[in-house]
Amino acid sequence: MSDNQLRLVWVYPDLLSTYGDQGNVLVVERRARQRGLDVARLDVRSDQPVPTSGDIYLIGGGEDRPQRLAAERLRRDGGLVKAVENGAIVFAVCAGYQILGHEFINDLGQREPGLGLLDVVSVRGEGERCVGDVLADIDPQLNLPMLTGFENHQGVTHLGPTARPFARVRIGKGNGTGDGTEGAYNDTVFGTYMHGPVMARNPLIADMLLKLALDVNALPPVDDRWYEALRNERIAAAQQSA
């Protein structure tokens, strides 16, 4: 962050915003403004260059063909990779999460190269689709409360040696590998399968991204009553359906 302005980039909303994940950028933006931060939000469509000077980049989920198109354009553009090299923070969901990895299976049944920003590889699962509420314990190093979200994916994501699991599931499938992992992260790059949108259910994840961008250990408190009501409702629903 420079010039006292937080630069927030929503990547390819025309391709990767199928499941309400735009809520993530709305939550991050609101929580930044509640702390008095000057926020410059840029929604970058797939026919536009990705800026390299952003502080936080958010990517949503999408269907198979838009995912392939997004991966092709992000590889060709190169801006997101350069932004990470410059120290930017990235948080991606579902299809966006897979794109951050080394490769995934596209809508043509072929291996599609990703951006290599996370040490993960995604394949298509052979069993039932992973659908439903998820409860998971986020990596203790991140110092965050229980993760609540909604998964809807056929993908199975395997973590390599340099990727840490973002969380470990209590309820749900997560990465679909059977090892209990959900999502992955490495330094300032985060991926998860959680919709919800995940920031609305887990606002302290948004605060974590803000702290990373600001390079601070704490933020001024804000009113979280609405978020807590939603969290409690969804946690209770997941526990009842388990």
C-alpha positions, 0 to 999 in steps of 0.5 A: 500500500502506498500514497495512503490508498488501498488498491483493491482489484476484482479480477474478471467479474465477467468470467469469474463471478458466477456464485455470488463471490463478488460479495468478497470484494464488497466485504473487503472494501466496506471493512477497509472504509469502516477503518477510515482507509481510502480505497481505490477499487478496480473491476478488471474485465477479461478484455482489460490488462490486469494492473501490477500495482494493486494491493489485494486481488480477489478472484471468484468462481465460474463455470468450466468454459469461462475458467479456461478463458480466464486462465488463458487470458491471465497467462497471456496478460502476466499482470497478476503474476507480476503483482504477486512478485511485487508483494500483492495479496491474492485471494481466489475461490473455486475456479479461481483457486484452481487457476492459481495452481500449476494446472487443472482439467478444462471444459475440453477434458484437457490439462490446462496450465495455471499461473503457478502461484500456488503449488497445487494441481487440480483434477476432475473427481470421479465420485459424487460432486462436492456440494454442501455446507462446510465447517473447517479449522483454519491453519492455526498460524493464521489465527482465525476462527472456524471457517464456514462456507458452501462448496459446489465443485467436482474438482480434486486439488492436490497440494504440493510440498510448498503449499499449506492447507488453508484449513482442515474440514470437520464437515464437508469435502474441501479439496476432495482428496480425502485427507481433510484439507481445504484450500491452500496458501503460500505467503500472500496467495490464498485459495479456497473452494468456499462460496457463501460468499466466504468473506460475508461468512468469515469477515476476519479473513477480509481483515487478515488480507487488510492487515497483510496489505497494511503490514500491521498486526491489528486493526481498529474494531468494527461492528460485527453483529450482522456477520456473527448472526450469519456465521452462527446461523450457517454453522448451526445449519451445517451441524444439524445437517451433518 
